[in-house]
Amino acid sequence: MSIRKPIILGFQGISNGRKTAYFGKLVYSLGLDLSFENYSRVKTFKSIVALYTARSVRSMHFLLRFDHGNISGKTDVSGSFWCEVDFDLRQTQLKQIQLEGGEIIHITDGSYRNSIHTITAQKILISDLDDTLIDSFVNSKLKQLRSLLFTTVENRKVVKQTAAFVRQQAQSGVATLYLSNSEQNLYPMLSRFLAINNFPPGALMLRQFVHLRNWLWSKISRRTNTHKRTMLEKIIELFPDRQYMLLGDNTQRDLTIYLNVARQHPRSIQCVIIRQATLKKSNEALVTEAADFFQKNNITFFYGTELPGDLLPALASTQL
């Protein structure tokens, strides 16, 4: 009989040089090899199923042991945690996690060595993943499910134009954060995808872990979640004096979310770029409303299928 062992999914740290926020997810899982490196289609399927049938480590105290110092915390009812502490320059690598009672959490070798990001750049690019940087077929549930379960990471398709935009901005000195409605279950796979496709390093902020039965119900019910809006507010609160570039697509609610955030923080948003991954006439009124607001507030706005050639130079010329 296989025994579930505790593992960590998606450990990240972001710091403004004064405060550091550590966040992640603890689960009991059967699958401990989560590298997603050179998997077969069968192993990809088994690993995804293992991630969606794992059990949360709920409402439990834990200790994060770093290369310098320790931090204590407690998971919520979903097994997730968010800890804000004073910044410590010497704290660079997560070494061990211990649950109350002494049980040690399994950490895949090398998985979280570079997961603490101190952001000093004056501009931060926040990018969606599904159908913004990775072709995920969000608009077709059948294709999305088939791609998720059976397509190996090496065969996942990159959206070339937006990927080039993200890389160009990173080369210009802009910090990168990845904010997606994909579940924390998929952190190992998405992290591997970003690495092998040479995306710039940055925290990968995914929505709460879900069990398979809840995931299936969410696809049927199409229930709206507030993950992106909540995390955007947390990011702006942690970095209130920065300028933000928001990149997304029109398969979900990116434009609505970005518009609402811009209304709350109009001086903090430099640009909003929405890739038109699918034709939606129902979006026309929203696009018109957004374009009017962004123009009045001097926020660069693009909505379309192909990024115009003058967009990159125009944004690059305004780098701080």
KEPA-632945 format. One record per residue (C-alpha): x, y, z; residue number from 1. Coordinates in Angstrom, 2 decimals. Example, Ala and Ser with C-alpha at 12.3 -4.5 7.8 and 13.67 -1.06 7.14 Angstrom:
% residues 2
<rec <12.30, -4.50, 7.80>, 1>
<rec <13.67, -1.06, 7.14>, 2>
% end
This chain:
% residues 320
<rec <0.00, 0.00, 0.00>, 1>
<rec <1.40, 3.39, -1.03>, 2>
<rec <1.81, 5.98, 1.72>, 3>
<rec <1.20, 9.67, 1.12>, 4>
<rec <4.10, 11.86, 2.20>, 5>
<rec <4.08, 15.62, 2.85>, 6>
<rec <5.59, 17.78, 0.10>, 7>
<rec <5.70, 21.49, -0.64>, 8>
<rec <4.23, 23.01, -3.79>, 9>
<rec <5.11, 26.42, -5.10>, 10>
<rec <7.24, 27.91, -2.36>, 11>
<rec <8.06, 31.53, -3.22>, 12>
<rec <9.38, 34.66, -1.55>, 13>
<rec <9.11, 38.27, -2.75>, 14>
<rec <10.74, 41.19, -0.98>, 15>
<rec <10.75, 44.96, -1.28>, 16>
<rec <13.96, 45.24, 0.74>, 17>
<rec <12.05, 45.95, 3.95>, 18>
<rec <9.51, 43.16, 4.16>, 19>
<rec <9.51, 39.66, 2.65>, 20>
<rec <6.38, 37.67, 1.91>, 21>
<rec <6.80, 33.88, 1.83>, 22>
<rec <3.97, 31.81, 0.40>, 23>
<rec <3.30, 28.28, -0.79>, 24>
<rec <1.28, 25.13, -0.28>, 25>
<rec <1.78, 21.93, 1.74>, 26>
<rec <0.12, 18.66, 0.68>, 27>
<rec <0.26, 14.92, 1.26>, 28>
<rec <0.98, 13.26, -2.08>, 29>
<rec <1.84, 9.86, -3.54>, 30>
<rec <4.03, 11.33, -6.25>, 31>
<rec <7.38, 12.70, -5.08>, 32>
<rec <9.15, 13.01, -8.45>, 33>
<rec <7.65, 16.28, -9.68>, 34>
<rec <10.48, 17.54, -11.86>, 35>
<rec <8.41, 17.16, -15.09>, 36>
<rec <11.74, 16.69, -16.83>, 37>
<rec <11.59, 14.54, -19.98>, 38>
<rec <8.36, 12.87, -18.90>, 39>
<rec <6.49, 10.54, -21.21>, 40>
<rec <2.81, 11.22, -21.95>, 41>
<rec <1.89, 8.44, -19.50>, 42>
<rec <4.09, 9.82, -16.72>, 43>
<rec <2.70, 13.32, -17.37>, 44>
<rec <-0.84, 11.97, -16.95>, 45>
<rec <0.01, 10.08, -13.75>, 46>
<rec <1.81, 13.08, -12.23>, 47>
<rec <-1.05, 15.49, -12.97>, 48>
<rec <-3.57, 13.06, -11.46>, 49>
<rec <-1.34, 12.65, -8.39>, 50>
<rec <-1.21, 16.43, -7.95>, 51>
<rec <-4.99, 16.77, -8.20>, 52>
<rec <-5.67, 13.90, -5.79>, 53>
<rec <-3.22, 15.05, -3.11>, 54>
<rec <-4.57, 16.04, 0.32>, 55>
<rec <-3.97, 19.44, 1.89>, 56>
<rec <-1.92, 19.83, 5.07>, 57>
<rec <-4.67, 21.83, 6.74>, 58>
<rec <-4.42, 24.32, 9.62>, 59>
<rec <-1.03, 23.10, 10.81>, 60>
<rec <1.93, 24.97, 12.27>, 61>
<rec <5.28, 24.58, 10.50>, 62>
<rec <8.85, 25.84, 10.61>, 63>
<rec <10.75, 27.05, 7.53>, 64>
<rec <14.49, 26.51, 7.98>, 65>
<rec <16.66, 28.71, 5.73>, 66>
<rec <20.40, 28.97, 5.15>, 67>
<rec <20.15, 31.69, 7.79>, 68>
<rec <17.41, 31.67, 10.40>, 69>
<rec <13.96, 30.11, 10.74>, 70>
<rec <10.41, 31.36, 10.18>, 71>
<rec <7.28, 29.85, 11.71>, 72>
<rec <3.84, 29.86, 10.14>, 73>
<rec <0.53, 28.06, 9.86>, 74>
<rec <-1.33, 26.71, 6.86>, 75>
<rec <-4.95, 27.67, 6.24>, 76>
<rec <-7.80, 25.22, 5.62>, 77>
<rec <-6.56, 24.70, 2.04>, 78>
<rec <-2.96, 24.01, 3.11>, 79>
<rec <-1.73, 27.37, 1.79>, 80>
<rec <0.31, 29.91, 3.73>, 81>
<rec <1.38, 33.55, 3.45>, 82>
<rec <3.97, 34.85, 5.93>, 83>
<rec <5.24, 38.45, 6.02>, 84>
<rec <8.47, 39.05, 7.95>, 85>
<rec <11.25, 41.63, 8.15>, 86>
<rec <13.68, 41.38, 5.25>, 87>
<rec <16.93, 39.49, 5.90>, 88>
<rec <19.54, 39.72, 3.14>, 89>
<rec <21.24, 36.53, 4.40>, 90>
<rec <18.08, 34.46, 3.93>, 91>
<rec <18.51, 33.15, 0.38>, 92>
<rec <17.67, 29.43, 0.31>, 93>
<rec <15.00, 27.21, 1.82>, 94>
<rec <16.70, 24.20, 3.40>, 95>
<rec <14.02, 22.31, 5.33>, 96>
<rec <10.38, 22.44, 6.45>, 97>
<rec <9.24, 20.79, 9.65>, 98>
<rec <5.64, 20.24, 10.69>, 99>
<rec <4.48, 20.47, 14.29>, 100>
<rec <5.21, 17.07, 15.80>, 101>
<rec <8.53, 16.83, 13.96>, 102>
<rec <7.52, 15.43, 10.55>, 103>
<rec <9.83, 16.68, 7.77>, 104>
<rec <8.39, 17.96, 4.49>, 105>
<rec <9.91, 16.53, 1.31>, 106>
<rec <11.62, 19.19, -0.84>, 107>
<rec <12.64, 18.21, -4.36>, 108>
<rec <16.38, 18.79, -4.79>, 109>
<rec <17.08, 22.23, -6.22>, 110>
<rec <13.41, 23.11, -6.68>, 111>
<rec <13.39, 26.21, -4.51>, 112>
<rec <17.00, 27.37, -4.54>, 113>
<rec <16.23, 30.58, -6.42>, 114>
<rec <12.67, 31.17, -5.28>, 115>
<rec <13.27, 34.26, -3.13>, 116>
<rec <13.04, 37.39, -5.25>, 117>
<rec <14.13, 40.79, -3.95>, 118>
<rec <12.64, 43.35, -6.34>, 119>
<rec <14.59, 46.60, -6.68>, 120>
<rec <13.36, 47.61, -10.15>, 121>
<rec <11.04, 50.61, -10.37>, 122>
<rec <8.82, 48.80, -12.87>, 123>
<rec <7.13, 45.44, -12.44>, 124>
<rec <5.58, 43.42, -15.26>, 125>
<rec <2.78, 41.14, -14.05>, 126>
<rec <1.88, 38.52, -16.65>, 127>
<rec <-0.84, 35.92, -16.92>, 128>
<rec <0.17, 32.45, -18.16>, 129>
<rec <-2.66, 30.49, -19.82>, 130>
<rec <-3.19, 31.72, -23.39>, 131>
<rec <-0.98, 34.72, -22.64>, 132>
<rec <2.44, 33.01, -22.54>, 133>
<rec <1.47, 29.35, -22.92>, 134>
<rec <-1.08, 28.04, -25.41>, 135>
<rec <-3.55, 26.39, -23.02>, 136>
<rec <-6.79, 26.31, -25.04>, 137>
<rec <-8.70, 27.93, -22.16>, 138>
<rec <-11.56, 28.71, -24.54>, 139>
<rec <-12.03, 25.01, -25.33>, 140>
<rec <-12.46, 22.88, -22.21>, 141>
<rec <-11.88, 19.60, -24.08>, 142>
<rec <-8.63, 20.77, -25.70>, 143>
<rec <-7.52, 22.32, -22.41>, 144>
<rec <-8.06, 19.07, -20.52>, 145>
<rec <-6.34, 16.96, -23.18>, 146>
<rec <-3.37, 19.31, -23.30>, 147>
<rec <-3.07, 19.41, -19.51>, 148>
<rec <-3.21, 15.65, -19.01>, 149>
<rec <-1.23, 14.32, -21.97>, 150>
<rec <1.07, 17.01, -23.41>, 151>
<rec <4.59, 16.87, -22.01>, 152>
<rec <6.10, 20.14, -20.80>, 153>
<rec <8.66, 20.13, -23.61>, 154>
<rec <5.80, 20.02, -26.14>, 155>
<rec <3.71, 22.81, -24.63>, 156>
<rec <3.52, 25.74, -27.06>, 157>
<rec <4.80, 29.22, -26.23>, 158>
<rec <2.88, 32.31, -27.41>, 159>
<rec <5.83, 33.84, -29.22>, 160>
<rec <4.93, 37.54, -29.36>, 161>
<rec <4.01, 37.95, -25.72>, 162>
<rec <6.97, 35.79, -24.67>, 163>
<rec <9.28, 38.09, -26.64>, 164>
<rec <7.67, 41.11, -24.96>, 165>
<rec <8.26, 39.67, -21.46>, 166>
<rec <11.89, 38.85, -22.25>, 167>
<rec <12.50, 42.29, -23.78>, 168>
<rec <11.11, 44.07, -20.75>, 169>
<rec <13.27, 41.94, -18.43>, 170>
<rec <16.36, 42.86, -20.46>, 171>
<rec <15.39, 46.53, -20.01>, 172>
<rec <15.46, 46.11, -16.24>, 173>
<rec <11.78, 45.46, -15.51>, 174>
<rec <11.04, 42.89, -12.77>, 175>
<rec <8.71, 40.02, -13.67>, 176>
<rec <5.92, 38.34, -11.71>, 177>
<rec <3.65, 35.61, -13.05>, 178>
<rec <0.03, 35.72, -11.86>, 179>
<rec <-2.32, 32.98, -13.05>, 180>
<rec <-5.69, 31.41, -12.28>, 181>
<rec <-4.06, 28.00, -12.71>, 182>
<rec <-4.13, 26.05, -9.46>, 183>
<rec <-1.14, 25.57, -7.15>, 184>
<rec <-1.37, 21.89, -8.12>, 185>
<rec <0.36, 22.81, -11.38>, 186>
<rec <3.32, 24.69, -9.90>, 187>
<rec <5.91, 21.96, -10.73>, 188>
<rec <4.78, 21.77, -14.36>, 189>
<rec <4.45, 25.52, -14.92>, 190>
<rec <7.76, 26.24, -13.20>, 191>
<rec <9.47, 23.76, -15.52>, 192>
<rec <7.75, 25.33, -18.57>, 193>
<rec <9.01, 28.81, -17.69>, 194>
<rec <12.54, 27.52, -17.08>, 195>
<rec <13.00, 25.51, -20.28>, 196>
<rec <11.59, 28.35, -22.39>, 197>
<rec <14.02, 30.88, -20.92>, 198>
<rec <11.48, 33.17, -19.33>, 199>
<rec <12.95, 35.66, -16.84>, 200>
<rec <12.94, 34.57, -13.19>, 201>
<rec <10.03, 35.74, -11.08>, 202>
<rec <7.58, 34.54, -8.46>, 203>
<rec <4.86, 32.24, -9.80>, 204>
<rec <1.62, 33.18, -8.05>, 205>
<rec <-1.12, 30.60, -8.55>, 206>
<rec <-4.58, 30.30, -7.06>, 207>
<rec <-5.45, 27.94, -4.24>, 208>
<rec <-4.89, 24.22, -4.56>, 209>
<rec <-8.00, 22.20, -5.45>, 210>
<rec <-8.86, 18.50, -5.29>, 211>
<rec <-9.86, 16.72, -8.50>, 212>
<rec <-13.57, 16.65, -7.63>, 213>
<rec <-13.57, 20.40, -6.90>, 214>
<rec <-11.62, 21.10, -10.07>, 215>
<rec <-14.18, 19.24, -12.17>, 216>
<rec <-17.03, 21.09, -10.47>, 217>
<rec <-15.34, 24.46, -11.08>, 218>
<rec <-15.14, 23.66, -14.79>, 219>
<rec <-18.83, 22.81, -14.88>, 220>
<rec <-20.07, 25.67, -12.74>, 221>
<rec <-17.68, 28.32, -14.17>, 222>
<rec <-17.64, 29.95, -10.76>, 223>
<rec <-15.75, 33.25, -10.69>, 224>
<rec <-12.77, 33.44, -8.35>, 225>
<rec <-11.05, 36.52, -6.94>, 226>
<rec <-7.46, 35.22, -6.86>, 227>
<rec <-5.98, 37.62, -9.42>, 228>
<rec <-7.58, 40.74, -8.00>, 229>
<rec <-6.63, 39.78, -4.43>, 230>
<rec <-3.01, 39.07, -5.34>, 231>
<rec <-2.68, 42.26, -7.40>, 232>
<rec <-3.78, 44.26, -4.37>, 233>
<rec <-1.26, 42.40, -2.18>, 234>
<rec <1.54, 43.08, -4.67>, 235>
<rec <0.73, 46.79, -4.93>, 236>
<rec <0.52, 47.00, -1.14>, 237>
<rec <3.97, 45.41, -0.84>, 238>
<rec <5.41, 47.61, -3.61>, 239>
<rec <3.33, 50.82, -3.44>, 240>
<rec <5.91, 53.09, -5.09>, 241>
<rec <6.39, 51.06, -8.30>, 242>
<rec <4.96, 51.32, -11.82>, 243>
<rec <3.12, 48.28, -13.17>, 244>
<rec <2.73, 46.74, -16.60>, 245>
<rec <-0.19, 44.27, -16.79>, 246>
<rec <-0.20, 41.57, -19.48>, 247>
<rec <-3.10, 39.16, -20.09>, 248>
<rec <-5.55, 37.81, -22.64>, 249>
<rec <-9.27, 37.84, -23.38>, 250>
<rec <-10.13, 34.20, -22.66>, 251>
<rec <-11.01, 34.98, -19.06>, 252>
<rec <-11.52, 38.23, -17.11>, 253>
<rec <-8.07, 39.82, -17.34>, 254>
<rec <-9.26, 43.12, -18.83>, 255>
<rec <-12.03, 43.52, -16.24>, 256>
<rec <-9.62, 42.79, -13.39>, 257>
<rec <-6.89, 45.08, -14.73>, 258>
<rec <-9.38, 47.88, -15.36>, 259>
<rec <-10.73, 47.66, -11.81>, 260>
<rec <-7.20, 47.68, -10.37>, 261>
<rec <-6.29, 50.68, -12.54>, 262>
<rec <-9.33, 52.55, -11.25>, 263>
<rec <-8.12, 51.99, -7.69>, 264>
<rec <-4.46, 52.79, -8.50>, 265>
<rec <-4.43, 54.93, -11.68>, 266>
<rec <-1.01, 56.46, -10.97>, 267>
<rec <0.58, 53.03, -10.47>, 268>
<rec <-0.37, 51.46, -13.81>, 269>
<rec <1.83, 52.27, -16.80>, 270>
<rec <0.27, 49.97, -19.38>, 271>
<rec <-2.31, 47.22, -19.92>, 272>
<rec <-1.79, 44.76, -22.78>, 273>
<rec <-4.45, 42.20, -23.66>, 274>
<rec <-3.78, 39.49, -26.22>, 275>
<rec <-6.92, 38.72, -28.22>, 276>
<rec <-6.66, 34.93, -28.16>, 277>
<rec <-10.26, 34.43, -29.26>, 278>
<rec <-12.90, 36.56, -30.99>, 279>
<rec <-15.49, 37.81, -28.50>, 280>
<rec <-17.99, 40.38, -29.70>, 281>
<rec <-19.38, 40.57, -26.18>, 282>
<rec <-16.11, 42.25, -25.17>, 283>
<rec <-16.59, 45.26, -27.44>, 284>
<rec <-18.34, 47.47, -24.86>, 285>
<rec <-15.76, 46.57, -22.19>, 286>
<rec <-12.85, 47.31, -24.54>, 287>
<rec <-14.35, 50.70, -25.43>, 288>
<rec <-14.91, 51.53, -21.75>, 289>
<rec <-11.37, 50.47, -20.86>, 290>
<rec <-9.77, 52.37, -23.74>, 291>
<rec <-11.57, 55.55, -22.70>, 292>
<rec <-10.48, 55.25, -19.06>, 293>
<rec <-6.87, 54.38, -19.91>, 294>
<rec <-6.58, 57.28, -22.38>, 295>
<rec <-7.90, 59.77, -19.81>, 296>
<rec <-5.38, 58.50, -17.25>, 297>
<rec <-2.39, 58.37, -19.61>, 298>
<rec <-2.13, 54.56, -19.40>, 299>
<rec <-0.88, 52.78, -22.52>, 300>
<rec <-3.49, 50.25, -23.68>, 301>
<rec <-3.35, 47.57, -26.36>, 302>
<rec <-6.00, 44.99, -27.23>, 303>
<rec <-5.49, 42.79, -30.30>, 304>
<rec <-4.07, 39.68, -31.89>, 305>
<rec <-0.68, 41.06, -32.93>, 306>
<rec <1.45, 43.39, -30.80>, 307>
<rec <2.24, 46.46, -32.93>, 308>
<rec <5.87, 46.92, -33.87>, 309>
<rec <6.07, 50.36, -32.23>, 310>
<rec <4.81, 49.12, -28.84>, 311>
<rec <8.15, 47.75, -27.60>, 312>
<rec <10.22, 50.84, -28.52>, 313>
<rec <7.58, 53.17, -27.05>, 314>
<rec <7.57, 51.37, -23.72>, 315>
<rec <11.32, 50.92, -23.68>, 316>
<rec <11.79, 54.68, -24.15>, 317>
<rec <9.87, 55.33, -20.93>, 318>
<rec <11.98, 53.01, -18.75>, 319>
<rec <12.96, 54.54, -15.42>, 320>
% end
